[in-house]
Amino acid sequence: MKAFTLKSLGAGLLLAGGMMATSSALAAGGHGCGEFTEADGTKVTLECSKAPIDLTNKGSLQRGAQTFMNYCVGCHSAQYVRHSRIAKDLEIPPELMEKYLMVTTDQIGDHITAEIDLDTQALWFGAAPPDLSLETRLRGDDWVYTYLLSFYEDPSRPWGSNNLVLANAAMPHVLHNMQKELGKEEYEARVGDLVNFMAWMAEPVRHERKVYGAFVLLFLLVLLIPVYLLNKEFWKDVK
Ligand code: HEC
């Protein structure tokens, strides 16, 4: 009986470990970041670059929010996110939020809507820009980061730009001027902040979830000691 209990405990722990490993592998986005063919015909598979995600870095999240509000909500909505939640979680004073970061509404309780009607955009671009609230969970942080860094000039496209990750993307290279002004390193950092913000937006409690998860596992491990001793005590006279 005792052996059985210990075995099932071991199996339970293994299962929990396995589930954690699988979920982090899934979150890391097991899929690549697209394929393309070089001019000489060789096929190249693009590896995703690692997005610098750190939801405890408020400065990075604030810079990301600023870029998102200034460059993305013209076309994209983020319909599950309220401006007031951004202000609260990212510690942005509501007055500053209202003054600088509320582009498409003047009510701080409103969700983020796109400035331009989606049907009109579908006509303009040939594809409607998807809602971005959950984008990093759909595609993975690294995919979104790599996508945003993979625009290149292509005169054959309507907006003069194309994308290595999403071939013939209908989205123009909206950060083009920023890229030119900032230089490679600073530009990549700014895009990193943007994706960090998008990761926060897709799951505001992501950091807390991990911390609580670690505590719960630690608690269970500590609980194991008295439970094991009790088990020994209860069964010691039973053969
Ligand atoms: C001028 C309008 C416009 C702006 C501004 C814009 N986008 Fe887009 N975006 C689009 C369109 C249109 C698509 C659809 C592309 C396609 O499917 O070919 C798209 C697609 C995307 C996708 C890929 C969605 C998917 O899963 O296929 C991401 C990610 C994205 N945009 C992020 C951003 C971010 C971040 C910004 C701000 C820096 C931004 N976009 C600004 C029009 C825009």
Residues whose N, C-alpha, C, O or C-beta is under 5 A from the ligand:
A	BS01	HEC	Y71 C72 G74 C75 F125 A127 A128 P129 P130 V144 N168 A169 A170 M171 V174
